[in-house]
């Protein structure tokens, strides 16, 4: 196999310097027409294919975006990344996905990617779960996903968490349930607090008093949902219905109910958030608030590319609504306790 021709091979055949070949490749106008013609003829003759990376770096662009999440295994994070990658490809960009489990690793990763100009823009998922937002680069194209921007000129894309929880709780209220417990995510996270606010607003508008004893903090895992219902049972405070702030915790609630011999929804109803792929296969199938995470990822890339193309432009904060998907885990019935 003959070696792949290089830029110096093209320069030698065209009788010019390799810098001149580089200017031709990158579309510079500072090249005489006859010289450009010789270089282009040599490129065609040799079958030279310029490196996309080299061309990008020569233009000061990596044509690569980075997306950093706390982990790459969470369903919602992975769905955001999938949507972002699809959108980036349509615009000729690569998307580099990486995880940072804590602020220190996030800081190091940002320094490596941004400090060395390996990427043109950055998407940060769930930036306020801890102190990682403090290490977000300034004066660099950046979009936050999964949390409201706390600074006026910071771009963000997120689910309307307050409205989502309000509508989930409202669904239970409309079915006649009045004793509604809530299993939250970690309360240091913005989305958990916003969803708690939506839950409280729905109860308040229905003329019900918020019972703090029916609110249990979880950690997004199925185990924490299971533990929450078991804790309520141990206190003899089983509710008529449970709003779990994500589907995994809702699954844990369903498991605990089954273990206790409770019929769902006849004795206890359950609603979650996400509409993860297996939600319709839960036993019973789970009523949930469907959020379009790939669409959120797509919008984050569009917003990021706009920031790259128009440095200094005013940033936007965009919120998407969730859609109620009704299944058998919630239903009005006269057989309720």
C-alpha positions in Angstrom: 0.0 0.0 0.0 1.5 3.4 -1.0 1.7 6.0 1.7 -1.0 8.6 1.9 0.1 11.8 0.2 0.9 14.7 2.5 0.7 18.5 2.2 4.4 18.6 1.5 4.0 16.2 -1.4 1.4 18.5 -2.9 3.7 21.5 -2.3 6.6 19.7 -4.1 4.5 18.8 -7.1 3.0 22.3 -7.4 6.3 24.0 -6.9 5.1 26.0 -3.9 5.6 26.1 -0.2 3.5 24.0 2.1 2.2 27.2 3.7 0.8 28.2 0.3 -0.9 24.8 0.0 -2.4 25.3 3.4 -3.8 28.7 2.4 -5.4 27.2 -0.7 -7.0 24.4 1.3 -8.4 26.9 3.9 -9.9 29.2 1.2 -7.5 32.1 1.6 -7.8 34.8 -1.0 -4.2 35.7 -0.6 -3.1 33.3 -3.4 -2.6 34.1 -7.1 -5.1 32.5 -9.4 -2.5 30.6 -11.4 -0.8 29.4 -8.2 -4.1 28.2 -6.8 -4.8 26.3 -10.0 -1.4 24.5 -9.8 -2.1 23.5 -6.2 -5.6 22.3 -6.9 -4.3 20.3 -9.9 -1.6 18.7 -7.7 -4.2 17.9 -5.0 -6.4 16.1 -7.6 -3.4 14.3 -9.2 -2.1 13.0 -5.9 -5.5 12.2 -4.4 -4.6 14.3 -1.4 -7.3 14.5 1.3 -6.7 17.3 3.9 -7.2 16.5 7.5 -10.6 17.8 8.8 -9.0 18.3 12.2 -6.1 20.2 10.8 -8.3 22.5 8.7 -10.5 23.2 11.7 -7.6 24.1 13.9 -6.1 26.3 11.2 -9.4 28.2 11.2 -9.4 28.4 15.0 -12.3 26.0 15.2 -12.4 22.4 16.5 -15.9 21.8 15.1 -16.4 19.8 18.3 -18.8 20.4 21.2 -18.6 18.8 24.6 -21.4 17.6 26.8 -20.5 17.0 30.5 -22.9 15.1 32.8 -22.6 13.8 36.3 -22.7 10.3 34.8 -23.4 8.7 31.4 -25.7 5.9 32.7 -28.7 7.9 33.9 -31.6 7.5 31.4 -32.4 11.2 31.3 -28.8 12.3 30.8 -28.2 9.7 28.1 -31.4 10.8 26.3 -30.3 14.4 26.4 -26.9 13.5 24.9 -28.5 11.4 22.2 -30.6 14.3 21.0 -27.6 16.7 21.3 -25.4 14.4 19.2 -28.0 14.0 16.4 -28.4 17.8 16.2 -24.6 18.5 16.3 -24.0 16.1 13.4 -26.6 17.8 11.3 -24.5 21.0 11.6 -21.2 19.4 11.0 -20.0 19.1 14.6 -18.7 16.2 16.6 -20.1 15.9 20.1 -17.7 14.7 22.8 -19.6 13.2 25.9 -17.9 12.9 29.2 -18.8 12.5 32.9 -17.7 14.3 36.0 -18.9 12.9 39.3 -17.9 15.8 41.4 -16.8 19.5 41.2 -13.1 18.7 41.2 -13.3 16.3 38.3 -15.6 18.7 36.5 -13.1 21.6 37.0 -10.2 19.5 35.6 -12.3 18.4 32.6 -13.3 21.9 31.8 -9.7 23.1 32.0 -8.6 20.3 29.6 -11.4 20.9 27.1 -11.7 24.6 27.2 -8.3 25.7 28.4 -6.7 23.9 25.5 -9.4 24.9 23.0 -10.3 21.3 22.2 -13.9 22.3 21.8 -15.9 25.2 20.5 -18.7 25.1 23.0 -19.9 23.3 26.2 -23.2 21.8 27.4 -23.3 21.1 31.1 -26.1 18.8 32.4 -27.4 19.2 35.9 -24.9 22.0 36.8 -26.4 22.8 40.2 -26.4 19.4 41.8 -23.3 20.5 43.6 -20.8 23.3 43.2 -19.7 22.4 39.7 -21.4 25.5 38.3 -18.8 27.6 40.0 -16.2 26.2 37.6 -18.2 26.9 34.4 -15.9 28.9 32.0 -16.6 32.5 31.6 -16.7 34.2 28.1 -17.1 30.9 26.4 -20.1 29.4 24.6 -22.0 27.5 27.3 -25.5 26.1 27.8 -26.8 24.6 31.0 -29.3 21.7 30.7 -31.6 20.4 33.5 -31.6 23.5 35.7 -32.7 27.1 35.5 -30.0 29.6 34.8 -29.2 31.6 38.0 -27.5 34.4 36.1 -29.3 36.6 33.6 -26.9 36.1 30.7 -26.6 32.3 31.0 -28.2 30.1 28.4 -30.3 27.1 29.7 -32.7 24.5 28.5 -34.8 22.5 31.0 -38.1 20.9 31.7 -40.6 23.1 33.3 -40.3 21.1 36.6 -42.8 23.2 38.6 -45.5 22.8 36.0 -44.8 19.1 35.5 -45.2 18.4 39.2 -48.3 20.6 39.4 -49.9 18.7 36.6 -49.0 15.3 38.0 -50.5 16.2 41.4 -53.5 17.8 39.7 -54.1 14.5 37.9 -54.3 12.7 41.2 -56.5 15.3 42.7 -58.9 15.2 39.7 -59.2 11.4 40.2 -60.5 12.1 43.7 -57.3 11.4 45.7 -56.7 13.8 48.6 -54.0 12.1 50.7 -51.1 12.4 48.3 -47.5 11.7 49.4 -44.5 12.9 47.5 -41.1 11.2 47.0 -38.6 13.9 46.0 -35.2 13.8 44.4 -32.2 15.2 46.4 -33.4 18.5 47.7 -30.1 20.3 46.9 -31.0 20.0 43.2 -33.1 22.7 41.5 -35.5 20.3 39.8 -36.4 18.6 43.1 -37.2 21.9 44.7 -39.2 23.1 41.7 -41.2 19.9 41.5 -41.9 20.1 45.2 -43.2 23.7 44.6 -45.5 22.4 41.9 -46.8 19.7 44.2 -47.4 22.2 47.0 -49.2 24.6 44.6 -51.6 21.9 43.4 -52.5 20.9 46.9 -52.9 24.6 48.0 -55.2 25.4 45.0 -57.3 22.3 45.9 -57.8 23.7 49.4 -55.6 21.0 51.0 -52.9 21.6 53.6 -49.4 20.4 52.8 -48.5 17.6 55.3 -44.7 17.6 55.6 -44.9 14.0 57.0 -46.1 12.8 53.6 -43.0 14.2 51.8 -40.0 11.9 51.8 -36.6 12.8 50.2 -35.2 10.1 47.9 -32.1 10.0 45.7 -33.7 9.2 42.3 -33.1 5.4 42.7 -35.8 2.7 42.8 -34.5 1.7 46.3 -35.2 5.1 47.7 -38.8 5.0 46.4 -39.3 1.6 48.0 -37.8 2.8 51.3 -40.1 5.9 51.2 -43.3 3.9 51.1 -42.0 1.4 53.7 -41.2 4.4 56.0 -44.7 5.8 55.6 -46.2 2.3 56.3 -44.0 2.0 59.4 -45.5 5.3 60.7 -49.0 4.0 59.8 -49.3 6.9 57.3 -50.0 5.1 54.0 -51.4 7.7 51.6 -54.1 7.2 48.9 -51.6 8.1 46.2 -47.9 8.9 45.6 -46.3 11.4 43.3 -42.7 10.2 42.7 -40.4 12.8 41.1 -39.0 10.3 38.7 -40.0 6.9 37.2 -37.3 4.9 39.0 -38.5 6.0 42.4 -42.1 5.3 41.3 -41.0 1.8 40.4 -39.6 1.4 43.9 -43.0 2.5 45.3 -44.8 0.0 43.2 -42.5 -2.8 44.4 -43.0 -1.8 48.0 -46.8 -1.7 47.5 -46.7 -5.2 46.0 -44.6 -6.5 48.8 -47.1 -5.1 51.3 -50.0 -6.7 49.4 -51.5 -3.4 48.4 -53.5 -3.3 45.1 -52.5 -0.5 42.7 -54.4 1.6 42.1 -57.4 0.3 44.1 -55.6 0.9 47.4 -52.7 3.2 46.4 -52.1 5.1 43.1 -48.7 6.0 41.8 -47.5 8.6 39.2 -43.9 9.3 38.1 -41.9 11.6 35.8 -39.9 10.8 32.7 -41.8 8.0 30.8 -38.6 5.9 30.7 -38.8 3.1 28.1 -39.9 0.3 30.5 -42.6 2.4 32.2 -45.4 0.8 30.2 -44.1 -2.7 31.3 -44.2 -2.0 35.0 -46.8 -3.9 37.0 -49.1 -2.2 36.7 -48.0 0.1 33.8 -47.0 3.4 35.2 -48.9 6.7 34.7 -46.2 9.3 34.2 -45.3 12.8 33.0 -43.4 12.3 29.7 -40.5 14.6 29.1 -38.9 14.8 25.7 -35.2 14.7 26.7 -33.8 14.2 23.1 -35.6 17.4 22.1 -34.0 19.2 25.1 -30.6 18.0 23.9 -31.4 19.2 20.4 -32.4 22.7 21.6 -29.3 22.9 23.7 -27.1 22.4 20.7 -29.1 24.9 18.6 -28.7 27.4 21.4 -25.0 26.6 21.7 -24.3 27.0 18.0 -26.1 30.4 18.1 -23.8 31.5 20.9 -20.8 30.4 18.9 -21.9 32.2 15.8 -23.0 35.3 17.6 -20.6 35.9 20.6 -22.0 38.3 23.1 -25.6 37.8 22.0 -28.3 37.7 24.7 -28.8 34.2 26.1 -32.2 32.6 26.4 -33.7 30.4 29.1 -36.0 27.8 27.5 -38.4 25.5 29.3 -40.3 22.5 27.8 -43.5 21.1 29.1 -44.1 17.5 29.9 -47.1 15.4 28.7 -49.3 13.3 30.9 -49.3 9.6 29.9 -52.2 7.8 31.7 -51.8 4.1 32.4 -53.1 1.7 35.0 -51.2 2.8 38.1 -53.7 5.6 38.6 -57.5 5.4 38.3 -60.6 6.6 40.2 -62.2 3.7 42.1 -64.7 3.4 44.9 -62.6 0.6 46.3 -59.9 3.0 47.6 -59.2 2.9 51.3 
